[in-house]
Amino acid sequence: MIGYHLSKEHLKKLFTPKVRLASLCIMLVIFIGFYLNTDINYKWLLGSKPYAELEDATIVSMFKRLGFYGLSIISVFSFLSFIPRGQYFFTNWGKQTLYVYLLHGFLIRFFRESTIQEYFSNTESFIMLAGLSFLITVLLSSEMIATMAQPIIELKATKPKRFMTKTKEYIKQAF
């Protein structure tokens, strides 16, 4: 809803040097706060768990959740202030975030249900996991995956039709 009510002028304010400096400070404070307070239940950040699962359903619980929602909004806007506005090699990946968001869950489910996670116990394997995560993100944000998944995700087939048209033209030119 917030994004619906924001204009380009509102978002342009995020890219001023003062706002970027404030955003960096906010992100550092949030990081340090979570680093030092390891007893915070991370499930509060998901916003999808009922109060009863996190703690007793009280007024305090309501304000805790409201506080975490506020912290999430502040974090999102702080992060947005550092999003580059130019065209880079990863710009096309950003255009496919819906596909990455929706499709990565299948891989996460497989990872959680398998015994693969037992192999990730030391620093080197976590670095390898980060690299693997990056490769999966690149793969899921590729035009090929978007073309195959568009009919299922968006319930339209413009990308597969364009692919078929290009393929037919290529075949005609080749022969």
N, C-alpha and C positions, 0 to 999 in steps of 0.2 A: 504494500500500500504506500509506503514511503516513496518508493521509486516512481510510482504513478503521479505523485503530487510534486515531485522535484522537477525543476526546469534546468536547461543547460546552464543558465546563469548561476543557479545554486551550486551545481557541480563544478563550475569553473572556479568558484571560491576555494575549493579543496586544493587547488594546485598552486596557491600562492605560497611564497617562501615561509611566511609566518605560520600558516596552517600546517604546512609540511613539518616544520620544526616542532610544533605542538603535537602533531600526530606521532612523530618519532618518540617524543617524551611519553606520551600516553601509552604507546605500545611497549616501551621499556618498563614503565611502571606496572602495567598489566602482567608482563612476562615475569618480572621480579616478584610480584605479588603471588602469582601461581607457583613460582619456583620455591619460594619460601614457605608457602602454606600448602604443603603436600597433602594435608588431611581434607582438603576440599573435595567433595564428591563430584567427580567429573560428569556424572549423569545429569547434574543440574544444567550443564551447558547444552545438553541435547534438546531440552525443552519438550521431549516426547514422552517422558516418564510421568506417571501420575504421582501426586504428592504422597500418597500412601506407600508407594514403593521407595521413595526417597527418605521420608520421615513422617511424623504425624501431620495430618492435615490441619494446620492451624493458620492463624493470621500471619504469624512469623514466616511460615512456609510460603505464603502468598507473596509477601514482600521480598523474600529471598529470590523467588522465581522472577519477580518483577525487576529486581536488581540485576540478575543475570541477563535478562532481556535487554536492559539498558546498557550493561557492559558489552553485550554482543553488538548492539547498534553502534556504540562508540568505537568498538574495534573495527567494525566493517568500514565505517567512514574514515578511520585512521589509515586502514590498509588502502582504501580507494585513492587516498591522496598521493600514493606512490605508484599508481598504475600509469605506465607510459602512454602518452597520447600519440606518438608516432607509429609508423608502420615498421615492424621488425620481423625477423624470421618466425617468431612464435605468434604473430598476430592471428594467423589462420587457425592456430590451435585454439585460441580464445573464442573464436567464432563457433566452435564445436563443443562448448562446455556442457550443453544440455546432454549430448550423447555420452560424454565422459561421466557426467553425474549419474545418469540413469543406468549405464552399462557396467560401471565398475562394481556395483553391488553384487553382480553374479560372480565376479572374481574374488571379492571379499568373502562371500559365502563359501566358495570352494576352499579358500585359504583357511577359514575358521573351522570347517568341517574335516579338513585333511590333517595329516600328521606333519605337513611341511613346516608348520610353525615351530615344531620342536627343534628344527635346525637353526633357528635364529635365537641364539643365546649369548653371543659375544659381540663386541664392537664391530669387528670386520663383517659379520653376517648382517648386522643392521645397516652398514654402509651398502652392502650388496642389495639389501631389501629396498633401500632408498633409490638405488640405481634401477632396480627392477620396476619400482613404482613409477619412476620417470618414463621408462620405456613403455609401460602399459598406458600411461597418460598420452604419450605421443601416438601410440597405435590407435587408441580409442578416439583420439581427436583427428584422425586422418580422414581424408575425403572418401577413401574406400569404405571405411566403416560407416560414415555418415550416409553414403549412397545405399549401402545394404540395409541400414537400420531405419532410414527415414520413413518407409511405409508403415513400420510398426510403431515408431515413436510419434511421428507427426501426422500419421494417417493421410499422407499424400505421397505421391511418387514422382516429384519433379526431378530429383537427382537421378534416380534410375532411368527415367525417360531420357534425360540429357546424356547420360552415359551410353545408353543404347544408340542414340542418334550419332554421337561421336564415334562409336564403334563401327556403325554401318558406314559412315563417311570414310573412316580409316580403311576399312576393307575394300570399299570401292576404289579408293586411290591406290591401294596396294596391288590390286588386280586390274 
